[in-house]
Amino acid sequence: MYLQAPSIMILHYLRRNAHSMARPLYPPLRLPSLRRPSPASPSTSSTRSVVSHHGPRRVVIVPKRSSGQHEPPPPPPSKHGFPPYFYALGIFSVGGTVYYFSSFEETPYTGRKRPIFVSRQTELQLGEASNKAMLRQFKGRVLPPDHPTVRLLRKVGRKLARAGGRDAEKLPWEFHVVDRDEIMNAAAMPGGKVVIFTGLKQCVNTEEELAAVIGHEISHVLLRHSAEQMASMAMVNSVLFFLALLGLPVNELTLILGDLVVHKPNSRLHEKEADRVGVLLCARAGYDPSAAVRVFERMAKVEEKRSGGVMMPGFLSTHPAFPERISLLKEEAAKVRPIYEESKAQALFAQAVGASGGGG
């Protein structure tokens, strides 16, 4: 009995603990994988096994999120490829280019092509408004119509306007003299408004020399330089507006650059053109074209004396340098000399016919 009892007890123990005895005491050995683990995404978690005396357990390890993972994902690319305002800019650019080239006109006398955006009627209205503003500015300084200088100016101006042809005769010409000896200048406004200042008597001594000055100003009107300047300003402003829409800087430096690149070169071109046509008008009207050379030679001496010999660089000026203008006027005066001789002969013939008809 003594020897049999332990055996029976062992059998009972094995029956009761058979389920636990079937489990191995240690988990099987696992070798590490040679593959590189894939990075854990924010929505997944990694696990690992931990061994304890109670058996293997699984511990969940949640990776930390980076700060960039909290930001929303970028928006999908646009189906159109460009923002909507790019199409508006494209339409604006194409339309402006078509309008620019369709507005080209040819200048009389020189045949140069240039854009003109202003109608002749609008130009006349602008000239009238400018003339009234000038009269208000120099109120009390404008010489009366019966003044000898004003009468001479009107006589010369109308003679030159007739030499300009049919279009020039249609304009409502007005000629004014402003009593300001410190201003040695003359000006022309759109539509046939011309003003001179008494300071010109420093370089104008004869009727022919006065005709040289007035012929230059009348040429500005006939060539419609004011309308051309307005078109040039409109184009520059359109370019600046386009640059601003694109986000590019538009500041004072940009405006100065536009003035140096567009406005001042155009102004110098207009002055040279008016010099050429003015000499031609003088020759047609029977005035000596070389009188313009004498006027500008005196004017150069006066300006040199005023400035102390320091002259402005050509690219900063609205007018060509005096040596350049004098050289140009000499060439043009030589070209139109035959026209002047013919006009002078016709005038002498008309006088002779008139004198003989009056005597008979």
C-alpha positions as CSV (number, residue, x, y, z in Angstrom):
1,M,0.0,0.0,0.0
2,Y,2.8,2.2,0.9
3,L,4.5,1.6,-2.5
4,Q,1.3,1.9,-4.5
5,A,0.0,5.1,-3.1
6,P,2.6,7.5,-4.7
7,S,2.0,6.0,-8.1
8,I,-1.7,6.5,-7.9
9,M,-1.2,10.1,-6.7
10,I,1.2,10.8,-9.6
11,L,-1.4,9.5,-12.1
12,H,-4.1,11.7,-10.7
13,Y,-1.7,14.7,-10.9
14,L,-0.9,14.1,-14.6
15,R,-4.6,13.8,-15.5
16,R,-5.4,17.1,-13.9
17,N,-2.5,19.0,-15.4
18,A,-2.3,17.4,-18.8
19,H,-3.5,20.7,-20.5
20,S,-0.7,22.7,-19.0
21,M,2.0,20.1,-19.4
22,A,1.3,20.0,-23.2
23,R,2.5,23.7,-23.5
24,P,6.3,24.2,-23.9
25,L,8.0,26.0,-21.0
26,Y,9.8,28.4,-23.4
27,P,8.6,29.9,-26.7
28,P,10.4,28.7,-29.8
29,L,13.5,30.6,-30.9
30,R,12.8,33.2,-33.6
31,L,15.6,34.6,-35.8
32,P,15.4,38.3,-36.8
33,S,14.2,38.9,-40.3
34,L,16.8,40.2,-42.9
35,R,14.2,42.3,-44.7
36,R,14.1,46.1,-43.9
37,P,10.9,46.8,-42.0
38,S,8.5,49.2,-43.7
39,P,8.0,52.6,-42.0
40,A,4.9,52.6,-39.8
41,S,2.1,54.8,-41.0
42,P,0.2,57.1,-38.6
43,S,-2.8,54.7,-38.7
44,T,-0.9,51.5,-38.0
45,S,1.0,50.3,-34.9
46,S,3.9,47.9,-34.5
47,T,4.0,45.0,-32.0
48,R,6.7,42.9,-30.3
49,S,6.7,39.9,-28.0
50,V,7.9,40.0,-24.4
51,V,8.7,36.9,-22.3
52,S,7.7,36.7,-18.7
53,H,7.4,33.9,-16.2
54,H,3.7,33.8,-16.9
55,G,4.3,33.1,-20.7
56,P,4.7,35.3,-23.8
57,R,2.8,38.6,-24.0
58,R,2.2,41.0,-26.9
59,V,3.0,44.7,-26.2
60,V,1.7,47.3,-28.7
61,I,4.1,50.1,-29.5
62,V,2.5,53.2,-31.2
63,P,5.0,55.4,-33.1
64,K,5.1,59.2,-32.5
65,R,3.6,61.4,-35.1
66,S,5.8,64.1,-36.6
67,S,4.6,67.8,-36.7
68,G,4.3,67.7,-40.4
69,Q,1.8,64.8,-40.4
70,H,-0.8,67.0,-38.7
71,E,-0.9,69.4,-41.7
72,P,-3.6,68.7,-44.4
73,P,-2.4,67.2,-47.6
74,P,-1.8,69.6,-50.6
75,P,-4.7,70.3,-52.9
76,P,-4.8,68.3,-56.1
77,P,-3.4,70.1,-59.2
78,S,-5.9,72.2,-61.2
79,K,-7.4,70.5,-64.2
80,H,-7.0,73.8,-66.2
81,G,-3.3,74.2,-65.7
82,F,-3.4,78.0,-65.2
83,P,-5.3,80.3,-62.9
84,P,-8.4,81.9,-64.5
85,Y,-6.9,85.4,-64.5
86,F,-4.1,84.2,-66.8
87,Y,-6.7,83.8,-69.5
88,A,-8.0,87.3,-69.0
89,L,-4.4,88.6,-69.2
90,G,-3.9,86.7,-72.5
91,I,-7.1,88.1,-74.0
92,F,-6.1,91.6,-72.8
93,S,-2.6,91.2,-74.4
94,V,-3.9,89.9,-77.7
95,G,-6.6,92.6,-78.0
96,G,-4.2,95.4,-77.0
97,T,-1.7,94.2,-79.6
98,V,-4.3,94.0,-82.4
99,Y,-5.6,97.5,-81.5
100,Y,-2.1,98.9,-81.3
101,F,-1.1,97.8,-84.8
102,S,-4.6,98.6,-86.3
103,S,-4.2,102.3,-85.1
104,F,-1.1,103.0,-87.1
105,E,-1.1,106.1,-89.3
106,E,1.4,107.7,-91.6
107,T,2.8,111.1,-90.8
108,P,2.5,113.7,-93.5
109,Y,5.7,114.9,-95.2
110,T,7.9,112.2,-93.6
111,G,5.9,109.0,-94.1
112,R,6.8,107.6,-90.7
113,K,4.4,105.0,-89.2
114,R,3.1,105.6,-85.7
115,P,0.1,104.7,-83.5
116,I,-2.6,107.3,-82.9
117,F,-5.4,106.5,-80.4
118,V,-7.1,110.0,-80.4
119,S,-9.5,111.2,-83.0
120,R,-9.0,114.6,-84.7
121,Q,-12.1,116.0,-83.0
122,T,-10.9,114.9,-79.6
123,E,-7.5,116.5,-80.4
124,L,-9.2,119.8,-81.2
125,Q,-11.1,119.7,-77.9
126,L,-7.9,119.0,-76.0
127,G,-6.2,121.9,-77.8
128,E,-9.0,124.3,-76.9
129,A,-8.8,123.3,-73.3
130,S,-5.0,123.7,-73.2
131,N,-5.3,127.1,-74.8
132,K,-7.8,128.3,-72.2
133,A,-5.6,127.0,-69.4
134,M,-2.6,128.8,-70.9
135,L,-4.5,132.1,-71.1
136,R,-5.6,131.7,-67.5
137,Q,-2.0,130.9,-66.4
138,F,-0.6,134.1,-68.0
139,K,-3.5,136.3,-67.4
140,G,-2.5,139.9,-67.7
141,R,0.7,139.0,-69.6
142,V,-0.9,138.1,-73.0
143,L,-0.5,140.9,-75.5
144,P,-3.6,142.3,-77.1
145,P,-4.6,141.4,-80.7
146,D,-3.7,144.9,-82.0
147,H,-0.1,144.8,-80.7
148,P,2.4,145.0,-83.5
149,T,4.2,141.8,-82.5
150,V,0.8,139.9,-82.4
151,R,-0.1,141.3,-85.9
152,L,3.2,140.2,-87.3
153,L,2.9,136.8,-85.7
154,R,-0.5,136.3,-87.2
155,K,0.6,137.4,-90.7
156,V,3.6,134.9,-90.6
157,G,1.5,132.1,-89.0
158,R,-1.3,132.3,-91.6
159,K,1.2,132.4,-94.5
160,L,3.0,129.2,-93.2
161,A,-0.4,127.5,-92.6
162,R,-1.3,128.1,-96.2
163,A,2.0,126.5,-97.2
164,G,1.0,123.5,-95.2
165,G,-1.8,122.6,-97.6
166,R,-5.5,122.0,-97.4
167,D,-5.5,120.1,-94.0
168,A,-3.6,123.0,-92.4
169,E,-5.9,125.6,-93.7
170,K,-8.9,123.9,-92.1
171,L,-7.6,124.2,-88.6
172,P,-8.8,127.0,-86.3
173,W,-5.4,128.7,-85.9
174,E,-4.8,131.0,-83.0
175,F,-1.5,132.9,-82.3
176,H,-0.7,134.5,-79.0
177,V,2.3,136.4,-77.5
178,V,3.1,136.3,-73.8
179,D,5.1,139.1,-72.3
180,R,7.7,137.1,-70.4
181,D,11.3,138.2,-71.3
182,E,12.8,135.5,-69.1
183,I,11.2,132.7,-71.2
184,M,13.0,132.1,-74.5
185,N,10.6,129.6,-75.9
186,A,7.5,128.9,-78.1
187,A,4.8,126.2,-77.8
188,A,2.2,124.6,-80.0
189,M,-1.0,122.9,-78.7
190,P,-3.2,120.4,-80.5
191,G,-5.6,121.8,-83.1
192,G,-3.6,124.9,-84.2
193,K,-2.9,126.9,-81.0
194,V,0.5,128.6,-81.0
195,V,2.1,130.8,-78.4
196,I,5.5,132.5,-78.3
197,F,7.2,134.4,-75.4
198,T,8.9,137.7,-75.8
199,G,12.1,136.2,-74.5
200,L,12.7,134.9,-78.1
201,K,13.7,138.4,-79.1
202,Q,17.2,137.5,-77.8
203,C,17.6,135.2,-80.9
204,V,14.9,136.4,-83.4
205,N,15.6,139.7,-85.2
206,T,13.8,139.4,-88.5
207,E,10.5,138.2,-90.0
208,E,12.2,135.3,-91.6
209,E,13.7,134.2,-88.3
210,L,10.3,134.5,-86.7
211,A,9.0,132.3,-89.5
212,A,11.6,129.7,-88.7
213,V,10.3,129.5,-85.1
214,I,6.6,129.5,-86.1
215,G,7.2,127.0,-88.9
216,H,8.7,124.6,-86.3
217,E,5.7,124.9,-84.0
218,I,3.1,124.6,-86.8
219,S,4.9,121.4,-87.9
220,H,4.3,119.9,-84.5
221,V,0.5,120.5,-85.0
222,L,0.4,119.2,-88.6
223,L,2.4,116.1,-87.6
224,R,0.0,115.5,-84.7
225,H,2.9,114.9,-82.2
226,S,0.6,115.6,-79.2
227,A,-1.7,112.7,-80.2
228,E,1.3,110.5,-80.7
229,Q,2.6,111.3,-77.3
230,M,-0.8,110.4,-75.7
231,A,-0.7,107.1,-77.5
232,S,2.9,106.4,-76.2
233,M,1.8,107.3,-72.7
234,A,-1.2,104.9,-72.9
235,M,1.0,102.1,-74.1
236,V,3.6,102.6,-71.3
237,N,0.8,102.7,-68.7
238,S,-0.7,99.5,-70.1
239,V,2.7,97.7,-69.8
240,L,3.0,98.9,-66.2
241,F,-0.5,97.7,-65.4
242,F,0.3,94.3,-66.9
243,L,3.5,94.1,-64.8
244,A,1.6,94.9,-61.7
245,L,-1.0,92.2,-62.4
246,L,1.8,89.7,-62.6
247,G,3.1,90.7,-59.2
248,L,6.3,92.4,-60.5
249,P,7.4,95.7,-58.8
250,V,6.2,98.9,-60.3
251,N,7.9,101.8,-58.5
252,E,9.6,105.1,-59.2
253,L,12.6,103.4,-60.8
254,T,10.3,101.7,-63.3
255,L,8.7,105.1,-64.2
256,I,12.1,106.7,-64.7
257,L,13.2,103.8,-66.9
258,G,10.0,104.2,-69.0
259,D,10.7,107.9,-69.3
260,L,14.3,107.4,-70.5
261,V,13.5,104.5,-72.8
262,V,10.2,105.7,-74.4
263,H,9.2,109.3,-73.7
264,K,12.4,111.2,-74.1
265,P,13.6,109.4,-77.3
266,N,10.2,110.0,-78.9
267,S,10.3,113.7,-77.9
268,R,13.8,114.1,-79.5
269,L,12.5,112.4,-82.6
270,H,9.5,114.8,-82.8
271,E,11.8,117.8,-82.5
272,K,14.0,116.6,-85.4
273,E,10.9,115.9,-87.5
274,A,9.5,119.4,-86.8
275,D,12.8,120.9,-87.7
276,R,12.8,119.2,-91.1
277,V,9.1,120.1,-91.9
278,G,9.4,123.6,-90.5
279,V,12.3,124.4,-92.9
280,L,10.2,123.0,-95.8
281,L,7.2,125.2,-94.8
282,C,9.4,128.2,-94.7
283,A,10.7,127.5,-98.2
284,R,7.2,127.0,-99.6
285,A,6.0,130.3,-98.0
286,G,8.9,132.2,-99.5
287,Y,11.0,132.6,-96.3
288,D,14.7,131.9,-96.3
289,P,15.2,128.4,-94.8
290,S,18.7,129.1,-93.6
291,A,17.2,131.6,-91.1
292,A,16.5,128.6,-88.8
293,V,20.3,128.0,-88.6
294,R,20.9,131.5,-87.4
295,V,18.2,131.3,-84.8
296,F,19.5,128.1,-83.2
297,E,23.1,129.3,-83.3
298,R,22.1,132.4,-81.3
299,M,19.9,130.2,-79.0
300,A,22.9,127.9,-78.3
301,K,25.1,130.8,-77.3
302,V,22.4,132.1,-74.9
303,E,21.9,128.7,-73.3
304,E,25.6,128.1,-72.9
305,K,26.0,131.5,-71.2
306,R,23.1,130.7,-68.9
307,S,24.3,127.3,-67.9
308,G,28.0,128.3,-67.5
309,G,29.0,125.9,-70.2
310,V,27.5,122.8,-68.5
311,M,25.0,121.2,-70.9
312,M,22.6,118.3,-70.0
313,P,23.5,114.9,-71.5
314,G,21.5,114.2,-74.6
315,F,19.7,111.1,-73.3
316,L,18.3,113.1,-70.4
317,S,16.9,115.9,-72.6
318,T,13.6,116.1,-74.5
319,H,15.4,118.1,-77.3
320,P,18.4,117.2,-79.4
321,A,21.7,118.9,-78.6
322,F,22.2,122.3,-80.3
323,P,25.2,121.1,-82.5
324,E,23.1,118.2,-83.7
325,R,20.1,120.4,-84.5
326,I,22.2,123.0,-86.3
327,S,23.9,120.4,-88.4
328,L,20.5,118.9,-89.3
329,L,19.0,122.3,-90.2
330,K,22.0,123.1,-92.5
331,E,21.4,119.9,-94.4
332,E,17.6,120.4,-94.7
333,A,18.0,124.1,-95.7
334,A,20.3,123.1,-98.5
335,K,17.7,120.5,-99.7
336,V,14.8,122.9,-99.8
337,R,16.8,125.8,-101.3
338,P,15.4,125.2,-104.8
339,I,11.8,125.3,-103.4
340,Y,12.6,128.6,-101.7
341,E,14.0,130.1,-104.9
342,E,11.0,129.0,-106.9
343,S,8.5,130.4,-104.3
344,K,10.5,133.7,-104.3
345,A,10.4,133.9,-108.0
346,Q,6.6,133.3,-108.1
347,A,6.1,136.0,-105.4
348,L,8.2,138.6,-107.4
349,F,6.2,137.7,-110.6
350,A,2.9,138.1,-108.7
351,Q,4.1,141.5,-107.5
352,A,5.1,142.6,-110.9
353,V,1.7,141.5,-112.4
354,G,-0.1,143.3,-109.7
355,A,1.9,146.4,-110.2
356,S,1.4,146.4,-113.9
357,G,-2.3,145.8,-113.6
358,G,-2.7,148.6,-111.1
359,G,-0.8,151.0,-113.4
360,G,-3.0,150.2,-116.4
